Amino acid sequence: MAEALVSRIIEQLASIAGVGEAVQSLLSNFQAIEPVLEDAECRQWNTGMKEVENAYKPSRKVRSLNLCNGFCYRPVVPHYDIAVKIKNLSKTLDAIAREKDRFSFSLTSGTRELKPPMTTSVIDVSKVHGRDEEKKTIIDLLLGRSSQEKMSLPIISIVGTGGIGKTTLARLVFNEVKVDAHFDKRIWVCFSDPVDEIRVAKAILESFRDVVPAVAAFDTLLRHIEKSVKGKKFLLVLDDVWSGNPTKWEELVSTLKFGSPESRILVTTRKEDVAKMMRTTSMILLDIGRMIADKCNGLPLAAKTSGSLLSLKATMEQWKTVLDSEIWKVEDVEKGLLPPLVISYFDLPSIVRRCFSYCAIFPKGYEINKDHLIKLWMAQGYLKVEGREDMELIGEECFENLATRSFFQDFERSEYDGSIISCKMHDIVHDFAQFLAQPMCNETKLCSLSIVHKSNSSTIFPGIRDSVTDIALPSLFDRLTCLRTLCLRCHERHFCLSIARLPRNIKKLKHLRYLNLSNNDAIYELPEALCDLCNLQTLDVSNCGNLHALPQGIAKLINLRHLINEGTPLLYLPKGLERLTCLRTLSEFTVSDIENVSKAGSLQCLQNLNHLQGSLVLTTLGNVTDVGEAKSAKLESKKHLVCLRLEFIKLGRVELVDKDNEVLEALQPSPDLEKLTICDYKSKIISPSWLMSLTELRMLNLQRCGKCEQLPSLGRLPSLESLVVEALSSVRRVGNEFLGIESDDISLSSSSVVFPKLKFLEFRDMDEWEEWDYVISGQKDIKIMPRLHRLKLDGCHKLKALPDHLLLTTKMNELTMNWCSVLKERYGRTGDWRYKVSHIPNIRD
């Protein structure tokens, strides 16, 4: 019965070649048959199924399917059931045969194997970008004279993973004009897998002859090739070589050596061992990155550091140098030092290496302030470069270099411009810095000292038990005369821990460049001896709550670059400040009252301080009596100032005539200013003529200008992104004047934009503000605040409504209404005008 069934199956299949679905249906029916055959029958079935497989061979390889496996181990069932199933199977086969005739399928035989596409040398160069360095390297190898030319035929191999661009690179080289001109013959042969040596030999021969002899012997073909290449300078490209017979390859190369000594072979392959088998003389690795990654052994910090280093390497040769570095084998690596870290360190310029090793002075996990760190580097003399005076900029470059290479991490960034404020070091990186710093440690020539006096510590220096103020500092200053940096900052801002006075023998620290006295609320005065520190570059007295004056001789500190005094209530700055022409940082300048005028410098002291950068606060401008002094400050020449804060408060008991409007006009800043704050201004109008000249202004804050009755015209500021108006308690209405337009302004074009870049707008504590609206001519299509993202209203109790035009035309994402009772009643969740703001995603009321 089994034989009859098999014969039936073979007969049907013989007429159904190519119907894959039919065979699948057939096989599924076979699986449904309950096997009850004896061992002999089982063997017959196996034989029959082999015949079935030979009758139908699919175009793709199919995993083997065993139909009789375990036949002899299942329970026996009645022969009647088997007969029914065989009958049903026969009907299925008949149906398949009818379908074959219906669709006119014809009989085919044989097998088809999937082969990779054969490549050619054709390329559209305009669509290829990059690989210039590798291309140049290969061309140099092809056209240059080799020291091995007399001994062997130079073979250049391009090795890399699939899809990385090996063939494209070979095509670029093959089609290069000077390559074409250099060689008598260029030959492109695409290999196959498995390698067909006969086809390769014939392809080479075809490039030299129009007619290839009809021979099939490899040896015969080689003799023909030998005659064809003799004395000729050729380039042979063998593309996509997967494997090969070393013996036959040696025979082919031996034949090709009869060509000119300047001939070359260029190979592309995925496998480095294939390139070695082909006796490669020069290897171009296109996946060096993967090899370097393997050396990182899965360590995240190692991978991150390696990636950062390689991102700065533009050529393959530089990557190869990293891969071949002996540092991967250094014994100290086994002690915890990561090879990528060491390699990256030694790749740094010497100036940056010194800066990094200095970071060992910080405790593990310490949050390092970037500006503070740069000043410390500067104090050590690390940032001196011949021909450059901008040490701060050099410091920025060094920091950026280290950050880019992952020596720093956990960055805190400014919300204003995204610049880095502070960072930390990974523990392993910190260990490496300390490892580097060990040879430099020398107590007799200590250059940096930071004293941290905490409430739970009884001593701060070996052998000294009394307080810092009474004993320790004078003793330290006598012994550590080589100090360059001294940090006496009170870390916990606690009065009892603060330094009460600075010893006069501080003048012995002739080499001191950096002195930090910040947060010491117990300091009431500084000794005049401080002014003998002629090399001092940074003096930080910020947040010293009871320090009201600096030493009168401060003008002697001619090398001072940073005077940091924010948060310290100085009543004035001493005369002679104008001599400090190296100043880059001056946090605050206080205009003195009449009582201290004899000791104080005026605004005119700022005239020649043109290197000032960053932020500057001019406070107590209400004390200005001579507008000419304000004008002589020449703020417009301070092109490196980014932020300016003008505080018009008054000190002293003497009532002065209000000149705020004139003083503001005289304090014209540079047009490069990016942030401006005007506060405590007492005139009725804020309208300096220079306001519209601030084309780079991004942030503007108007605070506590209580007498101001009208907002200035700000809509034409082209770069303004953030505007905060706070406590202008006399303003009752905001209209067209705020936008900087009139309803009938004929100068406006139909495509005018008002506040073109404004993203954030806040009104706060506007006690008398009732109306906010503007009128636009119907014929004008003016865009108002098209980029407004956030509108915040806080403490605007009397404001009745928001401009409909503003709500309809902006892309506002957030609306906040705090302590705005009328607005909340109308635009709140149950308000009648809620529909006007319902399209705004985030409403906080």
Buried (B, 14 or more C-beta within 10 A) or exposed (E): EBEEBBEBBBEBBEBBBBBEEBBEBBBEBBEEBEBBBEEEBBEBBBEBBEEBBEBBBEEEEEEEEEBBEEBEEEEEEEEEEBEEBBEEBBEBBEEBBEBBEEEEBEEEEEEEEEEEEEBEBEBEEEEBEEBEEBBEBBBEBBBEEBEEBEEBBBBBBBBBEEEBBBBBBBBBBBBBEEBEEBBBBBBBBBBBEEBEBBEBBBBBBBBBEEEBEEBEEBEEBBEBBBEBBEEBBBBBBBBBBBEBBEEBBEBBBEBBBBBBBBBBBBBBBBEBEBBEBBBBBBBBBBBBBEBBBEBBEEBEBBBBBBBBBBEEBEEBEBBBBBBEBEBBEBEEBEEEBBBBBBBBBEBBEEBBBBBBBBBBBBEEEBEBBBBBBBBBBBBBEBBEEEEEEBBBBBBBBBBBBBBEBBBBEEBEEEEBEEEBEBBBBBEBBBBBBBBBBEEEEEEEEBBBBBBBBEEEEEEBBEEBEEBBBEEBBBBBBEEBBBBBBBBBBBBEBBEEBBBBBBBBBBBBBEBBBBBBBBBBBBBEEBBBBBBBBEBBBBBBBBBBBBBBBBBEBBBBBEEBBBBBBBBBEBBBBBBBBBBBEBBBBBBBBBBBBEBBBEBBBBBBBBBBBBBBBBBBBBBBBBBBBBBEBBBBBBBBBBBEBBBBBBBBBBBBEEEEEBBBBBBBBBBBBBEBBBBBBBBBBBBBBBBBEBBBBBEBBBBBBBBBBEBBBBBBBBBBBEBBBBBBBBBBBBBBBBBBBBBBBBEEBEEBEEEBBBBBBBBBBBBBBBBBBBEBBBEBBEEBEBBBBBBBBBBBBBBBBBBEBBBEBBBEBBEBEBBBBBEBEBBBEBBBEEBEBBEBBEEBEEBEB
